[in-house]
Amino acid sequence: MEARLTELEPGVVAKITRVEGGHGFQRRLRTRGLREGRSVSLVTRQPGGPIVVRIGGTQFSIGRGVARKVIVEV
């Protein structure tokens, strides 16, 4: 089942299937590790604020607008 990264529940691990957006946007996300085929989990999701994700051993925050463009398979 495909969903947007913002729709994941905390602790759920999913596989990134695609990233919507232009070439520059996708390149910027790839430098942070957000690329097709990688496993990602949502750490925290605060109402109205950024979300914290984990890829491998790295944890970082991204804005909700960016997270909505990352499509994952649960």
C-alpha distances in whole Angstrom, upper triangle without the diagonal:
4,7,10,12,14,12,12,14,17,17,13,13,10,11,12,11,13,16,17,21,24,26,27,25,22,25,26,22,23,26,24,22,19,18,16,15,16,15,15,15,16,20,21,21,24,24,25,26,24,21,22,19,20,20,22,25,25,24,25,24,23,23,21,21,20,17,16,16,14,10,8,6,6
4,7,9,12,10,10,14,16,17,13,13,9,9,9,8,10,12,13,17,20,22,24,21,19,22,23,19,20,23,22,19,16,15,13,13,14,14,13,14,15,19,20,19,22,22,23,23,21,19,20,17,19,18,21,24,23,22,22,22,20,20,17,18,17,14,12,12,10,7,6,4,6
4,6,8,6,8,11,14,15,12,12,9,10,10,10,11,12,13,16,20,21,23,19,18,21,21,18,19,22,20,19,15,15,14,15,15,14,13,13,13,16,17,15,18,19,19,19,18,16,17,15,17,17,20,23,22,21,20,19,17,17,14,14,14,11,9,10,9,6,5,6,7
4,5,5,7,11,13,15,13,13,10,11,9,10,10,10,10,14,17,19,20,16,15,19,18,15,17,20,18,17,13,14,13,15,15,14,12,12,11,15,15,13,16,16,16,16,15,13,14,13,15,16,19,22,20,18,17,16,13,13,10,11,10,7,6,7,6,5,6,9,10
4,5,6,9,11,12,10,10,9,10,9,11,11,10,12,14,18,19,20,16,15,18,17,13,15,18,15,14,11,12,13,14,13,11,9,9,8,11,12,11,14,15,15,14,12,9,11,9,12,13,16,18,17,15,14,12,11,11,9,10,9,5,6,8,6,6,6,9,10
4,6,8,10,13,12,13,12,14,12,14,14,13,14,16,19,21,21,17,17,20,19,15,18,20,17,17,14,16,16,18,16,15,12,11,8,11,10,8,11,11,11,11,10,8,10,10,13,15,18,20,18,16,14,12,10,10,7,9,9,6,6,9,8,9,10,12,12
4,7,10,12,10,12,11,13,13,15,15,15,16,18,22,24,24,21,20,23,22,19,21,23,20,19,16,18,18,18,17,15,13,11,9,12,12,10,12,12,14,14,13,11,13,12,15,17,20,22,20,18,17,15,14,13,10,12,13,9,8,11,10,10,10,11,10
4,6,8,7,9,8,11,12,14,15,16,17,20,23,25,25,22,20,23,22,18,20,22,19,18,15,17,17,17,15,13,10,8,7,10,10,9,13,14,15,15,14,11,11,10,12,14,17,19,18,16,16,15,14,15,12,15,14,10,11,13,11,10,9,10,8
4,6,6,9,10,14,15,17,19,19,21,23,27,28,28,25,24,26,25,21,23,25,21,20,18,20,20,19,18,14,12,9,7,8,9,8,12,13,16,15,14,11,12,11,13,15,18,19,18,16,16,15,16,16,14,17,17,13,14,17,15,14,12,13,10
4,6,9,11,14,16,19,20,20,22,25,28,29,28,25,24,26,24,21,22,23,20,19,17,20,20,20,17,14,11,7,5,5,6,7,11,13,16,15,13,10,9,9,10,13,15,16,16,13,14,13,15,16,15,18,17,14,15,18,16,16,14,15,12
4,6,10,13,15,18,20,21,23,26,29,30,29,26,24,26,25,21,22,23,20,18,17,19,19,18,16,12,10,6,6,6,8,11,14,17,19,18,16,12,11,9,9,12,13,14,14,13,14,15,16,18,17,20,19,16,18,20,17,17,14,14,12
4,6,10,13,15,18,19,21,24,27,28,28,25,23,25,24,20,21,23,20,18,16,17,17,16,14,10,8,6,6,9,11,12,16,18,20,19,17,14,13,10,10,12,14,15,16,14,16,16,17,19,17,20,19,15,16,18,15,14,11,11,8
4,7,10,13,15,17,20,23,26,26,26,23,21,23,22,18,18,20,17,15,14,15,14,12,10,7,6,4,7,10,13,14,18,21,22,21,18,15,13,10,9,10,11,13,14,13,15,16,17,19,18,20,18,15,16,17,14,13,9,9,7
4,7,9,12,14,17,20,23,23,24,21,19,21,20,17,17,19,17,14,12,12,11,10,8,6,5,6,9,12,15,16,19,21,22,21,19,15,14,11,11,10,12,15,15,15,16,17,17,18,17,19,17,13,14,15,11,10,6,6,5
4,6,9,12,15,18,21,21,22,19,16,18,19,15,14,17,15,12,10,9,8,6,6,4,6,9,12,15,17,18,22,24,24,23,20,17,16,13,12,10,12,15,16,16,17,18,17,19,18,19,16,14,15,14,10,9,5,5,7
4,6,8,11,14,17,17,18,15,13,15,15,12,11,15,13,11,8,7,5,5,6,6,7,10,12,16,18,18,21,23,23,22,19,16,16,12,12,10,13,16,16,16,16,16,15,17,16,16,13,11,12,11,7,6,4,6,9
4,7,10,13,16,16,18,16,13,15,17,14,13,17,16,13,10,8,5,6,8,10,11,14,16,19,21,21,24,25,25,24,21,19,19,16,16,14,16,20,19,20,20,20,18,19,18,17,15,13,13,11,8,6,5,6,10
4,7,10,12,13,15,12,10,13,14,11,11,15,15,13,9,7,5,8,10,12,12,15,17,20,22,21,24,25,24,23,20,19,19,16,17,15,18,21,20,20,19,19,17,17,16,15,13,12,11,8,6,5,7,9,13
4,6,9,10,12,9,7,10,11,9,10,13,13,12,8,7,7,11,12,13,13,16,16,19,20,20,22,23,22,21,18,17,17,15,17,15,18,21,19,19,17,17,14,14,14,12,9,9,9,6,5,6,9,12,15
4,7,9,11,9,8,11,12,11,12,16,16,15,12,11,11,14,15,17,16,18,19,22,22,21,23,23,21,21,18,18,19,18,19,18,22,24,22,22,20,18,15,15,14,11,9,10,9,5,6,8,11,14,17
4,7,8,6,6,10,11,10,12,15,15,16,13,12,13,17,18,20,19,21,21,24,24,22,24,24,22,21,19,19,20,19,21,20,23,26,23,22,20,19,15,15,14,11,9,11,11,7,9,11,15,18,21
4,6,5,6,9,10,11,12,15,16,17,14,14,15,18,19,22,21,24,24,26,27,25,27,27,25,24,21,22,23,22,23,22,25,27,25,24,22,21,17,17,17,14,12,14,14,11,12,15,18,21,24
4,5,5,6,9,10,10,12,15,15,14,12,14,18,18,21,21,24,24,27,28,27,29,29,27,26,23,23,23,22,23,21,24,26,24,24,22,21,18,18,19,16,14,16,17,13,14,16,19,22,25
4,5,5,6,9,10,11,13,14,13,13,15,19,19,22,21,24,24,26,27,26,27,28,26,24,21,21,22,21,22,21,23,25,22,22,20,19,16,17,18,15,13,16,17,13,15,17,20,23,26
4,5,5,6,9,10,11,13,11,11,14,17,17,19,18,21,20,23,23,22,24,24,22,20,17,18,19,18,19,18,21,23,20,20,17,16,13,13,14,12,9,12,13,10,11,14,17,21,23
4,5,5,6,9,10,11,8,8,10,14,14,17,16,19,19,22,23,22,24,25,24,22,19,18,19,17,18,16,19,21,19,19,17,16,14,15,16,13,10,12,13,10,10,12,15,18,21
4,5,5,6,9,10,9,9,12,15,15,18,17,20,21,23,24,24,26,28,26,24,20,20,20,18,18,16,19,21,18,19,17,17,15,16,18,16,13,15,16,13,13,16,18,21,24
4,6,5,7,9,9,10,13,16,15,18,17,19,19,21,22,22,23,25,23,20,17,17,17,16,17,15,18,19,16,16,14,14,12,13,16,14,11,13,15,13,13,16,18,21,24
4,5,5,7,5,7,10,13,12,14,13,15,16,18,19,19,21,23,21,19,15,15,14,13,13,12,15,17,14,14,12,12,10,12,14,13,9,10,13,10,9,13,14,18,20
4,5,5,5,5,9,11,10,13,13,16,17,19,21,22,24,26,25,22,19,17,16,14,14,12,14,16,14,15,14,15,13,15,17,16,12,13,16,13,11,14,15,18,20
4,6,7,9,12,14,13,15,15,17,19,20,22,22,24,27,25,22,19,18,17,15,14,12,14,15,13,14,13,14,13,16,18,18,14,15,18,16,14,17,18,21,23
4,6,9,12,14,11,13,12,14,15,16,18,19,21,23,22,19,16,15,13,11,11,9,11,12,9,10,9,11,10,13,16,16,12,13,16,15,13,16,16,19,21
4,6,9,10,8,10,9,12,14,16,18,19,22,24,24,21,17,15,14,11,10,7,9,11,9,10,10,12,12,15,17,17,14,13,16,15,12,14,14,17,18
4,7,9,7,9,8,11,13,15,17,17,20,22,22,19,16,14,13,10,10,8,11,13,11,12,11,12,11,13,14,14,11,10,13,11,8,11,11,14,16
4,6,6,9,10,13,15,18,20,20,23,25,25,23,19,17,16,13,13,10,12,15,14,15,15,16,14,16,17,16,13,12,14,12,9,10,10,13,15
4,6,9,10,14,16,19,22,22,25,27,26,25,21,19,18,15,15,12,14,17,17,18,18,18,17,19,19,18,15,14,15,12,9,9,9,10,14
4,7,9,13,16,19,22,23,26,28,28,26,23,20,19,16,14,11,12,16,16,18,18,20,19,21,21,21,18,16,17,15,12,11,9,10,12
4,6,10,13,16,19,20,24,26,26,24,21,18,16,12,11,8,9,12,12,14,15,17,16,19,19,20,17,15,17,15,11,12,10,11,12
4,7,10,13,16,18,21,24,25,23,19,16,14,10,9,6,7,11,12,13,14,16,16,19,18,20,17,14,16,16,12,12,9,9,10
4,7,9,12,14,18,20,21,19,16,12,11,7,6,5,8,10,10,10,11,12,13,15,15,17,14,11,14,14,10,11,8,10,10
4,6,9,11,15,18,19,17,14,11,9,6,5,7,9,11,11,9,11,12,13,15,15,17,15,12,14,15,12,12,10,11,10
4,6,7,11,14,15,14,11,7,6,5,6,9,12,13,12,9,10,10,11,13,12,15,14,10,13,15,12,13,11,13,12
4,7,10,14,15,13,11,8,5,5,7,10,12,12,11,8,9,9,11,14,14,17,16,13,16,18,15,17,15,17,15
4,6,10,12,10,9,6,5,7,10,13,16,16,14,11,10,9,11,12,12,16,15,13,15,18,16,18,17,19,17
4,7,9,8,7,5,7,9,12,16,19,19,17,13,12,10,10,10,9,13,14,11,13,16,15,17,16,18,17
4,6,5,7,7,9,12,15,19,22,21,19,15,14,11,12,11,10,14,15,13,15,18,18,20,20,22,21
4,6,8,9,12,15,19,22,25,25,23,19,17,14,14,12,10,13,15,14,14,18,19,20,21,23,22
4,7,9,13,16,19,22,26,26,23,19,17,13,12,10,8,11,13,13,13,17,18,20,21,24,23
4,7,10,13,17,20,23,23,20,16,13,10,9,7,7,10,12,11,13,16,17,19,20,23,23
4,7,10,13,16,19,19,16,13,10,6,6,4,6,9,9,9,11,14,14,17,18,21,21
4,7,10,13,16,17,14,10,8,5,6,6,7,10,10,8,11,13,13,15,15,18,18
4,7,10,13,13,10,7,5,4,6,9,10,13,12,10,13,15,14,16,15,18,18
4,7,10,10,8,6,6,6,8,11,11,14,12,9,13,14,12,14,13,15,15
4,6,7,6,4,7,9,11,14,15,17,15,13,16,17,14,15,14,16,15
4,6,5,6,9,11,12,16,17,18,15,13,17,16,13,15,13,15,15
4,6,8,11,14,16,19,20,22,19,17,20,20,17,18,16,17,17
4,7,10,14,16,20,21,23,21,19,22,22,19,21,19,20,20
4,7,10,13,17,18,20,18,16,20,20,17,19,18,20,20
4,7,10,14,16,18,16,14,18,19,16,18,17,20,19
4,7,10,13,15,13,12,16,17,15,18,17,20,20
4,7,9,12,10,10,13,15,14,17,17,20,20
4,7,8,7,7,10,11,11,14,15,19,20
4,5,5,6,9,10,11,15,16,20,21
4,5,5,6,9,10,13,15,18,19
4,5,5,7,9,12,15,19,20
4,5,5,7,11,13,17,19
4,5,5,8,10,14,15
4,6,7,10,14,15
4,6,10,13,16
4,6,10,13
4,7,10
4,6
4
